[in-house]
Amino acid sequence: MEFDKLEKEIDDLDERKAELQEEMNNVPGSDYGKLGDLQRQIDEIDQRSEEAMQRWEYLGQYV
């Protein structure tokens, strides 16, 4: 069922985001390239998570 898959996907995205944020905390502040790359990945996860949440909320009306 798509609803359940979305729930798992959202959880997985949240876990990945936390991992990236932890990695970001361990990167030297002067490593702008690495920090920028990690931030881009976090931004992409935020976008995907937002889209999945909207779809999950929509489908939740019918479950």
GUNU-188092 format. One record per atom (N, C-alpha, C): atom name; residue number from 1; x, y, z; residue in three letters. Coordinates in nm, 2 decimals. Each point is the difference from the previous one (the first is absolute). Layout:
N
{site CA NUM {X Y Z} ala}
...
END
This chain:
63
{site N 1 {0.08 -0.12 0.00} met}
{site CA 1 {-0.08 0.12 0.00} met}
{site C 1 {0.09 0.12 0.00} met}
{site N 2 {-0.03 0.10 -0.09} glu}
{site CA 2 {0.08 0.12 -0.01} glu}
{site C 2 {0.01 0.08 0.13} glu}
{site N 3 {-0.11 0.00 0.08} phe}
{site CA 3 {0.00 0.08 0.12} phe}
{site C 3 {0.11 -0.06 0.10} phe}
{site N 4 {0.01 -0.13 0.01} asp}
{site CA 4 {0.10 -0.06 0.09} asp}
{site C 4 {0.14 0.02 -0.06} asp}
{site N 5 {0.02 -0.01 -0.13} lys}
{site CA 5 {0.13 0.03 -0.06} lys}
{site C 5 {0.05 0.14 0.02} lys}
{site N 6 {-0.10 0.09 0.00} leu}
{site CA 6 {0.04 0.14 0.02} leu}
{site C 6 {0.05 0.03 0.14} leu}
{site N 7 {-0.07 -0.07 0.09} glu}
{site CA 7 {0.04 0.01 0.14} glu}
{site C 7 {0.14 -0.04 0.03} glu}
{site N 8 {0.03 -0.12 -0.06} lys}
{site CA 8 {0.14 -0.05 0.01} lys}
{site C 8 {0.10 0.09 -0.07} lys}
{site N 9 {-0.04 0.05 -0.12} glu}
{site CA 9 {0.09 0.09 -0.07} glu}
{site C 9 {0.03 0.13 0.08} glu}
{site N 10 {-0.10 0.05 0.06} ile}
{site CA 10 {0.02 0.12 0.08} ile}
{site C 10 {0.09 -0.02 0.12} ile}
{site N 11 {-0.02 -0.12 0.06} asp}
{site CA 11 {0.09 -0.04 0.11} asp}
{site C 11 {0.14 -0.01 -0.04} asp}
{site N 12 {0.02 -0.07 -0.12} asp}
{site CA 12 {0.13 -0.02 -0.05} asp}
{site C 12 {0.07 0.14 -0.04} asp}
{site N 13 {-0.08 0.09 -0.06} leu}
{site CA 13 {0.06 0.13 -0.03} leu}
{site C 13 {0.04 0.07 0.12} leu}
{site N 14 {-0.08 0.00 0.11} asp}
{site CA 14 {0.03 0.06 0.13} asp}
{site C 14 {0.13 -0.05 0.05} asp}
{site N 15 {0.02 -0.14 0.00} glu}
{site CA 15 {0.12 -0.06 0.04} glu}
{site C 15 {0.12 0.05 -0.08} glu}
{site N 16 {-0.01 0.00 -0.13} arg}
{site CA 16 {0.11 0.04 -0.08} arg}
{site C 16 {0.03 0.15 0.02} arg}
{site N 17 {-0.10 0.08 0.02} lys}
{site CA 17 {0.03 0.14 0.03} lys}
{site C 17 {0.08 0.02 0.13} lys}
{site N 18 {-0.04 -0.08 0.10} ala}
{site CA 18 {0.07 0.01 0.13} ala}
{site C 18 {0.14 -0.05 -0.02} ala}
{site N 19 {0.03 -0.10 -0.08} glu}
{site CA 19 {0.13 -0.05 -0.03} glu}
{site C 19 {0.09 0.11 -0.06} glu}
{site N 20 {-0.06 0.07 -0.10} leu}
{site CA 20 {0.07 0.10 -0.07} leu}
{site C 20 {0.02 0.12 0.09} leu}
{site N 21 {-0.09 0.04 0.08} gln}
{site CA 21 {0.02 0.11 0.10} gln}
{site C 21 {0.12 -0.04 0.10} gln}
{site N 22 {0.00 -0.12 0.04} glu}
{site CA 22 {0.11 -0.05 0.09} glu}
{site C 22 {0.13 0.01 -0.08} glu}
{site N 23 {0.00 -0.04 -0.12} glu}
{site CA 23 {0.13 0.01 -0.08} glu}
{site C 23 {0.04 0.14 -0.02} glu}
{site N 24 {-0.10 0.09 -0.02} met}
{site CA 24 {0.03 0.14 -0.01} met}
{site C 24 {0.07 0.06 0.12} met}
{site N 25 {-0.05 -0.05 0.12} asn}
{site CA 25 {0.06 0.05 0.12} asn}
{site C 25 {0.15 -0.04 0.02} asn}
{site N 26 {0.04 -0.11 -0.08} asn}
{site CA 26 {0.14 -0.04 0.02} asn}
{site C 26 {0.09 0.05 -0.12} asn}
{site N 27 {-0.06 0.08 -0.08} val}
{site CA 27 {0.08 0.05 -0.11} val}
{site C 27 {0.06 0.14 0.04} val}
{site N 28 {0.13 0.02 -0.02} pro}
{site CA 28 {0.06 0.13 0.04} pro}
{site C 28 {-0.08 0.12 -0.07} pro}
{site N 29 {-0.02 0.10 0.07} gly}
{site CA 29 {-0.07 0.12 -0.05} gly}
{site C 29 {0.06 0.06 -0.12} gly}
{site N 30 {0.13 -0.03 -0.03} ser}
{site CA 30 {0.07 0.06 -0.11} ser}
{site C 30 {-0.02 -0.08 -0.13} ser}
{site N 31 {-0.06 -0.12 0.01} asp}
{site CA 31 {-0.02 -0.09 -0.11} asp}
{site C 31 {-0.13 0.03 -0.07} asp}
{site N 32 {0.00 0.12 -0.06} tyr}
{site CA 32 {-0.13 0.05 -0.06} tyr}
{site C 32 {-0.06 -0.09 -0.11} tyr}
{site N 33 {0.09 -0.07 -0.07} gly}
{site CA 33 {-0.05 -0.09 -0.11} gly}
{site C 33 {-0.08 -0.11 0.06} gly}
{site N 34 {0.06 -0.07 0.10} lys}
{site CA 34 {-0.07 -0.11 0.07} lys}
{site C 34 {-0.13 0.04 0.07} lys}
{site N 35 {0.01 0.12 0.07} leu}
{site CA 35 {-0.12 0.05 0.07} leu}
{site C 35 {-0.11 0.03 -0.10} leu}
{site N 36 {0.04 0.06 -0.11} gly}
{site CA 36 {-0.10 0.04 -0.11} gly}
{site C 36 {-0.06 -0.13 -0.05} gly}
{site N 37 {0.08 -0.10 -0.03} asp}
{site CA 37 {-0.06 -0.13 -0.05} asp}
{site C 37 {-0.09 -0.06 0.10} asp}
{site N 38 {0.03 -0.01 0.12} leu}
{site CA 38 {-0.09 -0.05 0.11} leu}
{site C 38 {-0.13 0.08 0.01} leu}
{site N 39 {0.02 0.13 -0.01} gln}
{site CA 39 {-0.12 0.08 0.01} gln}
{site C 39 {-0.10 -0.02 -0.12} gln}
{site N 40 {0.06 -0.02 -0.12} arg}
{site CA 40 {-0.08 -0.03 -0.12} arg}
{site C 40 {-0.07 -0.13 0.02} arg}
{site N 41 {0.07 -0.10 0.05} gln}
{site CA 41 {-0.07 -0.13 0.03} gln}
{site C 41 {-0.11 0.01 0.10} gln}
{site N 42 {0.02 0.08 0.10} ile}
{site CA 42 {-0.11 0.03 0.10} ile}
{site C 42 {-0.11 0.07 -0.06} ile}
{site N 43 {0.02 0.10 -0.08} asp}
{site CA 43 {-0.10 0.07 -0.07} asp}
{site C 43 {-0.09 -0.09 -0.09} asp}
{site N 44 {0.07 -0.09 -0.07} glu}
{site CA 44 {-0.07 -0.10 -0.09} glu}
{site C 44 {-0.09 -0.09 0.09} glu}
{site N 45 {0.06 -0.05 0.11} ile}
{site CA 45 {-0.08 -0.08 0.09} ile}
{site C 45 {-0.12 0.07 0.05} ile}
{site N 46 {0.02 0.13 0.04} asp}
{site CA 46 {-0.11 0.08 0.05} asp}
{site C 46 {-0.11 0.01 -0.11} asp}
{site N 47 {0.04 0.02 -0.12} gln}
{site CA 47 {-0.10 0.01 -0.11} gln}
{site C 47 {-0.08 -0.13 -0.02} gln}
{site N 48 {0.08 -0.11 0.00} arg}
{site CA 48 {-0.07 -0.13 -0.02} arg}
{site C 48 {-0.09 -0.03 0.12} arg}
{site N 49 {0.05 0.03 0.12} ser}
{site CA 49 {-0.08 -0.03 0.12} ser}
{site C 49 {-0.13 0.08 0.00} ser}
{site N 50 {0.01 0.13 -0.04} glu}
{site CA 50 {-0.12 0.09 -0.01} glu}
{site C 50 {-0.10 -0.06 -0.10} glu}
{site N 51 {0.05 -0.04 -0.11} glu}
{site CA 51 {-0.09 -0.06 -0.11} glu}
{site C 51 {-0.07 -0.13 0.05} glu}
{site N 52 {0.08 -0.08 0.07} ala}
{site CA 52 {-0.05 -0.13 0.05} ala}
{site C 52 {-0.10 0.03 0.11} ala}
{site N 53 {0.03 0.10 0.09} met}
{site CA 53 {-0.10 0.03 0.11} met}
{site C 53 {-0.13 0.05 -0.06} met}
{site N 54 {0.01 0.09 -0.10} gln}
{site CA 54 {-0.13 0.05 -0.06} gln}
{site C 54 {-0.08 -0.12 -0.06} gln}
{site N 55 {0.07 -0.09 -0.07} arg}
{site CA 55 {-0.07 -0.11 -0.05} arg}
{site C 55 {-0.06 -0.09 0.11} arg}
{site N 56 {0.08 -0.02 0.10} trp}
{site CA 56 {-0.04 -0.09 0.11} trp}
{site C 56 {-0.13 0.06 0.07} trp}
{site N 57 {0.01 0.14 0.02} glu}
{site CA 57 {-0.12 0.06 0.06} glu}
{site C 57 {-0.12 -0.01 -0.09} glu}
{site N 58 {0.02 0.02 -0.13} tyr}
{site CA 58 {-0.11 -0.02 -0.09} tyr}
{site C 58 {-0.06 -0.14 0.01} tyr}
{site N 59 {0.08 -0.10 -0.01} leu}
{site CA 59 {-0.04 -0.13 0.00} leu}
{site C 59 {-0.07 -0.04 0.14} leu}
{site N 60 {0.05 0.07 0.10} gly}
{site CA 60 {-0.05 -0.03 0.14} gly}
{site C 60 {-0.15 0.03 0.01} gly}
{site N 61 {-0.05 0.08 -0.09} gln}
{site CA 61 {-0.14 0.04 0.00} gln}
{site C 61 {-0.09 -0.12 -0.04} gln}
{site N 62 {0.06 -0.10 -0.07} tyr}
{site CA 62 {-0.07 -0.11 -0.06} tyr}
{site C 62 {0.03 -0.13 0.07} tyr}
{site N 63 {0.08 0.00 0.09} val}
{site CA 63 {0.04 -0.13 0.07} val}
{site C 63 {-0.09 -0.02 0.12} val}
END
